[in-house]
Amino acid sequence: MKMKLNKGFTLVELLVVIAIIGVLIALLLPAVQQAREAARRMQCTNHLKQIALALHNYHDTFGAFPAISYDHEVNGGDETRHASWSWGTLILPQMEQGAAYDILAPSSPDRLHEAVNKPEKLAVVQNPITTWRCPSDTGPDLNSHLTINNGSGNQSQDVQIATANYLGVNSQGNIDRARFHNGVFCPGTNVQSNTRMQVSIHHILDGTSNTAMVGERAWMLQGVELGAGLIYGHTGNEDITNSHNYLDGFIAVVGGGKTHINTTDTCGSSCNDVDGRQGFSSNHPGGSQFAFVDGSVHFISENIDDNFGGPTDSTYERLLNSIDGQPLDLSF
């Protein structure tokens, strides 16, 4: 009588199967991660399109794009005590945030440093808005890097408000509070001459499809905290050109092009070693996304031709400068 033997796996066969499964998982994970990043990047694109559309709706209503901010310069103020509403607050009604805008009632009568002392208004400015956040970014909902004065003059009492990853384009160089319309976003008032300023479509001499309007800035890049930006406003009205302030002022809501995309390093000769914080960056591999004045969104490589300082003479500078009048290489 023959005995029937049960067949099974040997230890070697089992180890081979486990090894094969491990290799397949190792091959699959990067593909899954790439698919997830592609989805996040597409969502980021949609956010930038919504912001661009809101800016155009604002332009249709008021005949110009919103400025960086207004009330700080017009009413005067103390850099250590005052804070101003920014362009992000001004377009809330165009982004289906009319109820939030009505609660804030910007400058009617409260300025931002006054609003953060009122619970109902503080709740609004601390409420994150998904449309202002890039899904690939890892930053917190409340920004601890760029904070808001509460009027006391005591920095330890500064208030954290909602983080934004999307900032307006102010200049192809340093952020500058004296510029008129080198970039789409200029100060509401030139604080040197106390003249009102605004940018309309007819000021975009290089064409709406050739001019960047809003770009990304990451919270953290290469282990360096850049701080991203803020939705509702900024402390003081300092800039990079005149005051070299990287923690207060316009840097919270606009960016400049005097730094490579996705960099935290120096931008060249005569530059501060934190110049990367005023620029544009993202956690998307290889570059950053920008909404152009025509409403389109483009991914711009971190290796794009750029040349800082002096005249506008590189592709990246031309994209950020709305009035340089030079031919543009659209192969970026």
PEGI-V691455 format. One record per backbone hydrogen bond with DSSP energy under -1.0 kcal/mol. NH is the residue of the N-H (numbers start at 1). CO is the residue of the C=O. E is the energy in kcal/mol with one decimal. If there is no record, write none. Layout:
<<NH;CO;E> <NH;CO;E>>
This chain:
<<14;10;-2.3> <15;11;-2.2> <16;12;-2.1> <17;13;-2.3> <18;14;-2.4> <19;15;-2.3> <20;16;-2.4> <21;17;-2.5> <22;18;-2.4> <23;19;-2.2> <24;20;-2.4> <25;21;-2.4> <26;22;-2.3> <27;23;-2.0> <28;24;-2.0> <29;25;-2.6> <32;28;-2.3> <33;29;-2.8> <34;30;-2.6> <35;31;-2.2> <36;32;-2.4> <37;33;-2.5> <38;34;-2.4> <39;35;-1.9> <40;36;-2.4> <41;37;-2.9> <42;38;-2.0> <43;39;-2.1> <44;40;-2.4> <45;41;-2.4> <46;42;-2.0> <47;43;-2.0> <48;44;-2.3> <49;45;-2.2> <50;46;-2.1> <51;47;-2.1> <52;48;-2.5> <53;49;-2.5> <54;50;-2.3> <55;51;-2.3> <56;52;-2.0> <57;53;-2.4> <58;54;-2.3> <59;55;-2.3> <60;56;-2.5> <61;57;-1.5> <62;58;-2.8> <63;59;-2.5> <65;199;-3.0> <68;186;-2.7> <74;70;-1.8> <75;71;-2.0> <81;78;-1.7> <82;78;-2.9> <84;234;-2.7> <86;232;-2.2> <87;68;-1.2> <90;86;-1.6> <91;87;-1.4> <92;89;-1.5> <95;92;-1.5> <97;92;-2.4> <101;97;-2.1> <102;98;-2.3> <103;99;-1.8> <104;100;-2.3> <105;101;-2.8> <107;110;-2.7> <108;105;-2.5> <114;111;-1.1> <115;111;-2.5> <116;112;-1.9> <117;114;-1.3> <118;115;-2.1> <122;118;-3.0> <123;119;-2.2> <125;121;-2.1> <126;122;-1.5> <127;124;-1.5> <132;129;-1.9> <133;130;-2.0> <137;134;-1.9> <143;161;-2.9> <148;159;-2.6> <157;154;-2.2> <158;155;-1.9> <159;148;-2.9> <162;125;-2.9> <163;141;-2.6> <164;229;-2.2> <165;132;-3.0> <167;215;-2.9> <168;253;-2.1> <169;213;-2.3> <170;255;-2.5> <185;169;-2.6> <188;69;-1.9> <190;195;-3.0> <194;190;-2.8> <197;188;-2.5> <203;200;-1.7> <204;201;-1.8> <205;203;-2.0> <206;322;-1.9> <207;204;-1.5> <210;207;-1.4> <212;319;-3.2> <213;291;-3.2> <214;291;-1.9> <215;167;-2.8> <217;165;-2.0> <221;224;-2.6> <224;221;-2.3> <226;219;-1.5> <227;219;-2.1> <228;218;-1.7> <229;164;-1.8> <230;252;-2.9> <231;162;-1.4> <234;84;-1.9> <236;82;-2.5> <240;175;-1.4> <241;175;-2.2> <245;239;-2.2> <249;235;-2.7> <250;238;-2.3> <252;249;-1.7> <253;250;-2.2> <254;250;-2.1> <255;168;-2.8> <256;278;-2.2> <258;173;-1.3> <259;257;-1.7> <262;280;-1.8> <275;272;-1.6> <277;274;-2.0> <278;275;-1.7> <281;216;-1.9> <287;284;-1.3> <288;300;-2.1> <290;298;-2.5> <291;214;-3.0> <292;296;-3.3> <293;211;-2.3> <294;208;-1.5> <295;292;-2.1> <298;290;-2.7> <300;288;-3.2> <302;286;-2.7> <304;301;-1.6> <313;311;-1.1> <316;305;-2.5> <318;314;-2.3> <319;315;-1.8> <320;316;-1.4> <321;317;-1.8> <322;182;-3.3>>
